[in-house]
């Protein structure tokens, strides 16, 4: 499984990187790729072409795109557009932050705040 991680670099800029999780299945054919405690799960619907202002994540947050196209813009200038099934971990809890929004058809995201 691959996901995108948005994190703050030492200079305070948010940057994105792709992370590949190892699929090490047990004898039953099951692999737990990620296991985190959560504090809140929210479903968010963004209007077409909506964009939030710059912000940092209050806690590491896992965003799963359910429908539409989500747009993540990092403070250093990179923009990532991701569609249904994409997973984005925003853990830039300090620094200049990022913007989150939607493409021309809007987007629905499942937002999972991870326990710290």
Backbone as CSV, one residue per row, in Angstrom:
resi,resn,N_x,N_y,N_z,CA_x,CA_y,CA_z,C_x,C_y,C_z
1,UNK,0.846,-1.171,0.000,0.000,0.000,0.000,0.890,1.233,0.000
2,UNK,0.472,2.213,-0.747,1.218,3.463,-0.815,0.323,4.578,-0.289
3,UNK,0.927,5.509,0.447,0.203,6.707,0.858,1.134,7.902,0.763
4,UNK,0.541,9.080,0.806,1.302,10.320,0.756,1.405,10.882,2.153
5,UNK,2.595,11.291,2.551,2.813,11.902,3.867,3.159,13.366,3.663
6,UNK,2.413,14.242,4.341,2.690,15.676,4.344,3.293,15.991,5.704
7,UNK,4.536,16.464,5.733,5.208,16.732,7.008,5.988,18.039,6.911
8,UNK,6.312,18.577,8.064,7.094,19.819,8.119,8.577,19.469,8.130
9,UNK,9.341,20.130,7.277,10.787,19.939,7.252,11.426,20.874,8.281
10,UNK,12.713,20.715,8.568,13.364,21.566,9.572,13.240,23.071,9.305
11,UNK,13.078,23.460,8.025,12.933,24.890,7.719,11.497,25.386,7.860
12,UNK,10.584,24.511,8.337,9.206,24.907,8.575,8.287,24.774,7.374
13,UNK,8.830,24.374,6.223,8.012,24.186,5.027,7.365,22.802,5.052
14,UNK,6.119,22.726,4.607,5.459,21.433,4.462,5.865,20.816,3.142
15,UNK,6.138,19.510,3.169,6.553,18.790,1.971,5.794,17.468,1.909
16,UNK,5.663,16.930,0.705,4.978,15.651,0.512,5.981,14.595,0.071
17,UNK,5.761,13.378,0.549,6.572,12.251,0.104,5.677,11.018,0.037
18,UNK,5.998,10.114,-0.883,5.257,8.874,-1.007,5.901,7.823,-0.116
19,UNK,5.072,7.119,0.639,5.531,6.063,1.550,4.917,4.745,1.091
20,UNK,5.731,3.719,0.983,5.258,2.381,0.605,5.311,1.503,1.853
21,UNK,4.169,0.908,2.219,4.124,0.012,3.366,4.372,-1.420,2.901
22,UNK,5.186,-2.153,3.652,5.496,-3.536,3.307,4.279,-4.412,3.555
23,UNK,3.986,-5.261,2.596,2.833,-6.161,2.686,3.329,-7.538,3.128
24,UNK,3.631,-7.672,4.423,4.144,-8.932,4.968,2.974,-9.710,5.573
25,UNK,2.386,-10.595,4.782,1.201,-11.340,5.218,1.591,-12.531,6.089
26,UNK,0.706,-12.824,7.036,0.926,-13.999,7.878,0.451,-15.247,7.139
27,UNK,0.508,-16.380,7.808,0.136,-17.645,7.164,-1.329,-17.700,6.749
28,UNK,-2.169,-16.833,7.326,-3.586,-16.779,6.945,-3.820,-15.829,5.769
29,UNK,-2.763,-15.172,5.294,-2.891,-14.249,4.171,-3.292,-12.842,4.560
30,UNK,-3.093,-12.482,5.835,-3.496,-11.166,6.337,-2.259,-10.369,6.728
31,UNK,-2.248,-9.097,6.349,-1.169,-8.196,6.766,-1.799,-6.950,7.374
32,UNK,-1.372,-6.589,8.572,-1.802,-5.326,9.169,-0.783,-4.290,8.730
33,UNK,-1.220,-3.397,7.840,-0.298,-2.434,7.251,-0.115,-1.201,8.115
34,UNK,-1.136,-0.857,8.871,-1.071,0.332,9.706,-2.023,0.110,10.875
35,UNK,-1.595,0.418,12.076,-2.429,0.228,13.254,-2.185,1.396,14.196
36,UNK,-3.170,2.297,14.287,-3.030,3.493,15.107,-4.292,3.730,15.908
37,UNK,-4.129,4.195,17.127,-5.284,4.609,17.916,-5.807,5.925,17.343
38,UNK,-7.106,6.139,17.441,-7.706,7.363,16.907,-8.436,8.124,18.000
39,UNK,-8.624,9.420,17.762,-9.375,10.234,18.714,-10.666,10.754,18.118
40,UNK,-10.756,10.753,16.777,-11.953,11.281,16.134,-11.976,10.856,14.672
41,UNK,-13.173,10.517,14.184,-13.360,10.181,12.775,-14.478,11.068,12.249
42,UNK,-14.216,11.781,11.138,-15.170,12.724,10.582,-15.268,12.502,9.076
43,UNK,-16.464,12.636,8.526,-16.631,12.639,7.085,-16.851,14.087,6.665
44,UNK,-16.026,14.565,5.722,-16.054,15.959,5.301,-16.403,16.022,3.819
45,UNK,-17.287,16.940,3.444,-17.634,17.162,2.049,-17.192,18.562,1.651
46,UNK,-16.325,18.648,0.626,-15.859,19.933,0.110,-16.631,20.286,-1.157
47,UNK,-17.061,21.524,-1.268,-17.719,22.014,-2.478,-16.717,22.037,-3.632
48,UNK,-17.207,22.014,-4.871,-16.293,22.105,-6.015,-15.376,23.327,-5.914
49,UNK,-14.106,23.099,-6.207,-13.070,24.146,-6.216,-12.880,24.855,-4.876
50,UNK,-13.304,24.234,-3.782,-13.108,24.813,-2.444,-11.658,24.613,-2.012
51,UNK,-11.090,25.612,-1.318,-9.735,25.489,-0.764,-9.692,26.156,0.600
52,UNK,-9.221,25.415,1.606,-9.035,25.977,2.940,-7.841,26.920,2.922
53,UNK,-7.780,27.784,3.917,-6.619,28.647,4.086,-5.462,27.787,4.614
54,UNK,-4.281,28.357,4.681,-3.104,27.651,5.196,-3.340,27.253,6.641
55,UNK,-2.971,26.016,6.980,-3.134,25.531,8.353,-2.193,24.355,8.589
56,UNK,-1.893,24.122,9.857,-1.170,22.920,10.274,-2.197,21.926,10.803
57,UNK,-1.889,20.664,10.728,-2.765,19.665,11.326,-2.654,19.766,12.837
58,UNK,-3.781,19.741,13.566,-3.703,19.820,15.030,-3.031,18.586,15.636
59,UNK,-3.232,17.448,14.997,-2.594,16.178,15.359,-2.366,15.441,14.042
60,UNK,-1.493,14.427,14.004,-1.374,13.652,12.774,-2.758,13.163,12.335
61,UNK,-3.069,13.360,11.060,-4.415,13.096,10.560,-4.341,12.304,9.255
62,UNK,-5.108,11.222,9.192,-5.178,10.383,8.005,-6.422,10.777,7.221
63,UNK,-6.242,11.153,5.958,-7.356,11.536,5.086,-7.501,10.479,3.998
64,UNK,-8.705,9.933,3.850,-8.985,8.949,2.807,-10.012,9.566,1.867
65,UNK,-9.669,9.672,0.597,-10.594,10.251,-0.374,-11.645,9.204,-0.724
66,UNK,-12.913,9.562,-0.492,-14.020,8.654,-0.773,-14.544,8.889,-2.190
67,UNK,-14.821,10.141,-2.527,-15.274,10.490,-3.870,-14.630,11.802,-4.291
68,UNK,-14.579,12.047,-5.584,-14.070,13.307,-6.097,-12.556,13.374,-6.099
69,UNK,-12.070,14.609,-6.133,-10.627,14.853,-6.162,-10.259,15.797,-5.030
70,UNK,-9.352,15.358,-4.142,-8.846,16.207,-3.073,-7.546,16.846,-3.543
71,UNK,-7.321,18.076,-3.088,-6.133,18.831,-3.498,-5.372,19.237,-2.235
72,UNK,-4.109,18.850,-2.157,-3.250,19.201,-1.027,-2.103,20.046,-1.569
73,UNK,-1.947,21.267,-1.050,-0.870,22.151,-1.473,0.068,22.381,-0.301
74,UNK,1.347,22.064,-0.515,2.351,22.219,0.525,2.918,23.635,0.480
75,UNK,3.418,24.108,1.619,3.906,25.485,1.709,5.106,25.744,0.798
76,UNK,5.848,24.719,0.426,6.997,24.948,-0.466,6.575,24.998,-1.937
77,UNK,5.260,24.821,-2.224,4.760,25.034,-3.571,4.201,23.824,-4.296
78,UNK,4.509,22.619,-3.854,4.005,21.429,-4.535,2.516,21.237,-4.271
79,UNK,1.783,20.815,-5.305,0.366,20.485,-5.169,0.164,19.039,-5.590
80,UNK,-0.574,18.297,-4.779,-0.926,16.912,-5.111,-2.441,16.821,-5.247
81,UNK,-2.892,16.257,-6.364,-4.312,16.006,-6.604,-4.499,14.497,-6.527
82,UNK,-5.393,14.053,-5.651,-5.576,12.616,-5.435,-7.060,12.267,-5.495
83,UNK,-7.343,11.056,-5.977,-8.717,10.628,-6.178,-9.155,9.550,-5.211
84,UNK,-10.321,8.955,-5.481,-10.900,7.952,-4.589,-9.923,6.832,-4.244
85,UNK,-9.881,6.506,-2.970,-9.001,5.460,-2.471,-7.642,5.962,-2.017
86,UNK,-7.282,7.180,-2.375,-5.984,7.721,-1.967,-5.971,7.987,-0.465
87,UNK,-4.820,7.751,0.141,-4.628,7.992,1.569,-3.528,9.030,1.723
88,UNK,-3.815,10.078,2.510,-2.845,11.138,2.766,-2.727,11.324,4.273
89,UNK,-1.511,11.223,4.793,-1.241,11.464,6.214,-0.686,12.876,6.350
90,UNK,-1.424,13.748,7.011,-0.913,15.101,7.266,-0.415,15.138,8.705
91,UNK,0.894,15.210,8.851,1.449,15.303,10.209,2.358,16.517,10.347
92,UNK,2.069,17.538,9.554,2.782,18.817,9.686,2.095,19.644,10.778
93,UNK,2.343,19.259,12.026,1.704,19.909,13.178,2.396,21.212,13.573
94,UNK,3.515,21.513,12.926,4.235,22.765,13.143,4.631,23.317,11.776
95,UNK,5.167,24.514,11.744,5.643,25.094,10.502,4.575,25.910,9.798
96,UNK,4.743,26.070,8.489,3.859,26.927,7.696,2.566,26.248,7.284
97,UNK,2.524,24.925,7.333,1.295,24.199,7.054,1.039,23.928,5.590
98,UNK,-0.194,23.581,5.292,-0.623,23.193,3.960,-2.048,23.696,3.732
99,UNK,-2.518,23.569,2.514,-3.910,23.867,2.180,-4.560,22.575,1.711
100,UNK,-5.831,22.412,2.053,-6.600,21.257,1.621,-7.814,21.770,0.870
101,UNK,-8.182,21.083,-0.183,-9.343,21.524,-0.943,-9.854,20.439,-1.853
102,UNK,-10.635,20.860,-2.859,-11.261,19.917,-3.777,-11.126,20.399,-5.210
103,UNK,-11.178,19.452,-6.136,-11.186,19.764,-7.556,-12.563,20.248,-7.993
104,UNK,-12.760,20.311,-9.297,-13.963,20.892,-9.872,-15.266,20.184,-9.583
105,UNK,-15.211,18.931,-9.133,-16.440,18.205,-8.810,-16.639,18.031,-7.313
106,UNK,-15.820,18.681,-6.507,-15.917,18.525,-5.058,-15.230,17.252,-4.605
107,UNK,-15.301,16.983,-3.306,-14.681,15.779,-2.753,-15.320,15.440,-1.415
108,UNK,-15.339,14.149,-1.116,-15.728,13.665,0.203,-14.524,12.923,0.761
109,UNK,-14.131,13.302,1.991,-12.983,12.680,2.651,-13.408,12.080,3.987
110,UNK,-12.833,10.945,4.311,-12.931,10.373,5.644,-11.676,10.850,6.363
111,UNK,-11.852,11.627,7.435,-10.747,12.255,8.149,-10.608,11.580,9.509
112,UNK,-9.445,10.975,9.742,-9.207,10.208,10.971,-8.072,10.875,11.740
113,UNK,-8.397,11.443,12.888,-7.361,12.041,13.738,-6.720,10.962,14.581
114,UNK,-5.411,10.865,14.498,-4.678,9.819,15.195,-4.309,10.272,16.601
115,UNK,-4.333,9.337,17.527,-3.933,9.627,18.901,-2.434,9.860,18.932
116,UNK,-1.995,10.819,19.753,-0.560,11.100,19.849,0.003,10.611,21.157
